[in-house]
Amino acid sequence: MNQNPFYSFPSRPDYQGLLVPQTPSTQRTHYYPNAYSFPQQQQPAGQQWPPFNSQAEGSSPLPNSSPAHSDVAPSSDAIETPTRSTLTRTPSPAPTQTAGKKARSRVTKKNPVFGEVLGAWRGSKKLSILRNKALREKAEGRKEISARFLRLSHDIIERCERLAFETGAWLHLSVQHRFATDPFLHYTSPALLKEATDDMNRITNDFSKLFRTLMAARNESTKELHKQLTAAKEKEHQATAALDELRAAQEEAERRAETHAEVLRAKEMELESYKIQLRMVTQKK
């Protein structure tokens, strides 16, 4: 019977194998089919192993086909090494950098990759702030401008609150876009609102008037431009119609002239025929 040498069977009475009494001098370390490995102890002279009693251990005797019992542990060369299952999961390779992905350049004063923020001032002096990201393309259309305005302005207001909360700064922000139909957005830090309530109310009202003026001026200019564009289109339409009439009259005149020329040529041919007939009559006389 072929058994895997690395499979350990428990010492059960119903196992059809060789069992050795477990005594301090006969403690087994590993089990192999029909062979045991005992501690390397020298047996005293004149002492023998205790007899094996299968009835006492409750085990059946060794089958006839089994090899004889040996007290010598088998060599490592004689032990069959089990093969590893092919279904064993292999470790995944370490992640590598994506091919073609460029490393991000570090933004420094000597290497302003994305340029500087325009319109930043510290008092009466310009403030140099380097951009960490490139500016996106401008939004086009009323719907896209409104959506991007709300998204970015909400993010800026949240950052303003964080700045005011963490540093106790005096801060005011007012924003509006040219296609707006709702009132402008504004934020005032608690410290500034607490220490300059009247001034902030006045500043907020001034911003409101400013935005309304800009919107009204834009609307008026838009209306005026629309009127001018409509008048220009009307004049262009009238000029085109007059030009078409002139071309039609010219074509009619040319057609009449051609008809008159044809009539004139027919009269000339008729007159020439009369002259020929008159000459023939004169010659006969």
MIMARVEX-78380 format. One line per field, with one value per residue (C-alpha): residue number from 1; residue in three letters; x, y, z. Coordinates in pm, whole numbers. Each point is the difference from the previous one (the first is absolute). Layout:
k <- c(NUM	...)
r <- c(ALA	...)
px <- c(X	...)
py <- c(Y	...)
pz <- c(Z	...)
# end
This chain:
k <- c(1	2	3	4	5	6	7	8	9	10	11	12	13	14	15	16	17	18	19	20	21	22	23	24	25	26	27	28	29	30	31	32	33	34	35	36	37	38	39	40	41	42	43	44	45	46	47	48	49	50	51	52	53	54	55	56	57	58	59	60	61	62	63	64	65	66	67	68	69	70	71	72	73	74	75	76	77	78	79	80	81	82	83	84	85	86	87	88	89	90	91	92	93	94	95	96	97	98	99	100	101	102	103	104	105	106	107	108	109	110	111	112	113	114	115	116	117	118	119	120	121	122	123	124	125	126	127	128	129	130	131	132	133	134	135	136	137	138	139	140	141	142	143	144	145	146	147	148	149	150	151	152	153	154	155	156	157	158	159	160	161	162	163	164	165	166	167	168	169	170	171	172	173	174	175	176	177	178	179	180	181	182	183	184	185	186	187	188	189	190	191	192	193	194	195	196	197	198	199	200	201	202	203	204	205	206	207	208	209	210	211	212	213	214	215	216	217	218	219	220	221	222	223	224	225	226	227	228	229	230	231	232	233	234	235	236	237	238	239	240	241	242	243	244	245	246	247	248	249	250	251	252	253	254	255	256	257	258	259	260	261	262	263	264	265	266	267	268	269	270	271	272	273	274	275	276	277	278	279	280	281	282	283	284	285)
r <- c(MET	ASN	GLN	ASN	PRO	PHE	TYR	SER	PHE	PRO	SER	ARG	PRO	ASP	TYR	GLN	GLY	LEU	LEU	VAL	PRO	GLN	THR	PRO	SER	THR	GLN	ARG	THR	HIS	TYR	TYR	PRO	ASN	ALA	TYR	SER	PHE	PRO	GLN	GLN	GLN	GLN	PRO	ALA	GLY	GLN	GLN	TRP	PRO	PRO	PHE	ASN	SER	GLN	ALA	GLU	GLY	SER	SER	PRO	LEU	PRO	ASN	SER	SER	PRO	ALA	HIS	SER	ASP	VAL	ALA	PRO	SER	SER	ASP	ALA	ILE	GLU	THR	PRO	THR	ARG	SER	THR	LEU	THR	ARG	THR	PRO	SER	PRO	ALA	PRO	THR	GLN	THR	ALA	GLY	LYS	LYS	ALA	ARG	SER	ARG	VAL	THR	LYS	LYS	ASN	PRO	VAL	PHE	GLY	GLU	VAL	LEU	GLY	ALA	TRP	ARG	GLY	SER	LYS	LYS	LEU	SER	ILE	LEU	ARG	ASN	LYS	ALA	LEU	ARG	GLU	LYS	ALA	GLU	GLY	ARG	LYS	GLU	ILE	SER	ALA	ARG	PHE	LEU	ARG	LEU	SER	HIS	ASP	ILE	ILE	GLU	ARG	CYS	GLU	ARG	LEU	ALA	PHE	GLU	THR	GLY	ALA	TRP	LEU	HIS	LEU	SER	VAL	GLN	HIS	ARG	PHE	ALA	THR	ASP	PRO	PHE	LEU	HIS	TYR	THR	SER	PRO	ALA	LEU	LEU	LYS	GLU	ALA	THR	ASP	ASP	MET	ASN	ARG	ILE	THR	ASN	ASP	PHE	SER	LYS	LEU	PHE	ARG	THR	LEU	MET	ALA	ALA	ARG	ASN	GLU	SER	THR	LYS	GLU	LEU	HIS	LYS	GLN	LEU	THR	ALA	ALA	LYS	GLU	LYS	GLU	HIS	GLN	ALA	THR	ALA	ALA	LEU	ASP	GLU	LEU	ARG	ALA	ALA	GLN	GLU	GLU	ALA	GLU	ARG	ARG	ALA	GLU	THR	HIS	ALA	GLU	VAL	LEU	ARG	ALA	LYS	GLU	MET	GLU	LEU	GLU	SER	TYR	LYS	ILE	GLN	LEU	ARG	MET	VAL	THR	GLN	LYS	LYS)
px <- c(0	151	-39	111	299	-97	-352	-28	-258	-135	55	-343	-88	-172	310	152	359	279	-38	278	-73	51	261	260	264	-205	-148	-43	76	-137	-217	79	-189	116	310	73	265	99	221	364	56	236	-169	167	177	-221	-323	-263	-306	-319	-203	-277	-345	-257	-288	91	22	-320	165	-6	325	210	-119	210	73	162	379	179	28	323	128	207	-158	-9	246	-113	86	-246	-286	-209	-37	-361	-55	-146	-347	-17	-302	213	-45	314	81	-95	285	87	-181	205	-37	-242	176	-6	-104	213	130	-151	239	65	-123	266	79	273	-233	-352	-152	-354	82	-112	-340	-113	-163	156	115	147	-99	125	251	-61	11	174	-197	95	-274	7	-220	-56	-309	-283	-164	-265	-358	-222	-374	-236	-69	364	108	-272	78	374	-52	-211	237	317	-153	-137	346	160	-253	71	372	-69	-186	291	247	-214	-58	362	164	-275	63	-208	-138	-267	-85	-257	-46	-243	5	-136	-285	-133	-370	34	158	378	185	199	172	121	212	-150	285	-49	-377	25	256	-126	-368	-109	291	-64	-369	96	263	-246	-260	264	91	-367	-42	320	-111	-346	157	229	-288	-221	280	65	-369	-28	308	-133	-335	169	224	-302	-181	303	39	-368	17	314	-164	-307	215	190	-329	-123	325	-9	-359	88	299	-217	-250	278	140	-346	-54	339	-73	-338	163	260	-273	-197	311	68	-360	22	325	-158	-296	240	200	-322	-102	342	-22	-349	123	291	-241	-209	309	93	-348	3	334	-123	-311	214	230	-294	-127)
py <- c(0	333	275	360	17	350	-91	-55	-248	23	-285	-155	-361	-57	98	-304	89	-56	159	21	46	363	-7	260	-209	-63	342	21	322	-68	-266	-168	-296	-306	180	224	248	-21	227	-68	-175	-280	-304	-115	-330	-293	203	-75	182	-99	-257	125	-108	67	-112	247	288	-101	-23	-266	-170	121	-131	-270	222	269	10	-93	255	198	220	206	315	12	228	325	-129	-285	232	109	375	101	211	345	55	190	190	185	372	173	341	290	208	326	299	199	349	27	11	341	183	308	90	319	294	174	358	242	368	-93	-241	150	-281	143	369	243	100	326	270	-93	299	66	357	210	-262	-300	-338	-288	-324	-297	-212	-368	-98	127	211	-184	119	268	-115	63	56	122	-347	-108	335	-10	-360	58	328	-168	-293	208	278	-250	-156	343	98	-325	77	354	-138	-234	290	218	-280	-115	344	236	212	297	-117	108	-149	112	-172	17	-100	179	-243	-7	32	-52	235	-3	-237	141	-118	196	-151	6	217	268	-9	32	281	201	-75	338	23	-350	77	307	-189	-280	250	174	-329	-69	338	-54	-337	131	290	-233	-230	291	151	-335	-44	350	-49	-335	153	284	-240	-210	305	100	-351	-18	335	-105	-324	192	240	-291	-164	322	49	-358	44	324	-167	-288	245	186	-321	-105	339	-24	-348	120	293	-228	-237	289	133	-338	-20	351	-90	-308	205	257	-269	-145	345	48	-337	86	336	-169	-241	292	161	-318	-33	364	-44	-308	185	291	-227	-168	333)
pz <- c(0	-114	258	-14	240	114	102	374	124	353	242	-26	83	-336	-205	-167	68	243	342	254	371	92	276	88	-170	-313	-82	-378	-180	-351	-153	-327	-146	190	125	301	93	363	204	-47	331	58	145	321	-19	72	-26	-264	-124	172	-192	-225	110	-272	215	274	-242	-177	-341	-264	-97	-289	-339	-167	-296	217	23	316	277	11	278	-241	-140	-380	-173	-153	-346	35	92	-295	-13	-69	-309	42	-133	-325	134	255	-43	-114	146	-219	-139	164	-149	-244	-134	-290	-331	-160	319	48	344	138	-2	328	10	124	-45	-244	-177	-4	-205	-1	42	271	129	-160	212	338	204	343	73	-289	-119	-220	172	-177	41	-216	-149	101	-294	-349	-68	-170	-317	37	36	-301	9	270	145	27	147	267	99	26	188	268	40	30	211	253	27	50	268	184	-9	121	300	75	-21	226	252	23	5	115	-309	-116	-330	-248	-337	-259	-336	-292	-368	-305	-74	357	71	379	257	39	236	292	318	303	276	353	132	-265	33	378	10	-300	-37	-137	-242	-133	-51	-198	-203	-76	-119	-212	-164	-63	-171	-198	-132	-85	-188	-193	-86	-108	-208	-158	-73	-145	-212	-111	-93	-184	-185	-85	-138	-204	-131	-94	-181	-184	-107	-120	-200	-147	-97	-164	-186	-121	-122	-182	-160	-114	-153	-176	-141	-117	-171	-166	-125	-133	-176	-155	-114	-154	-168	-152	-121	-150	-172	-149	-127	-143	-178	-142	-131	-154	-171	-127	-135	-172	-164	-131	-145	-185	-143	-113	-174	-183	-124	-119	-198	-180	-127)
# end
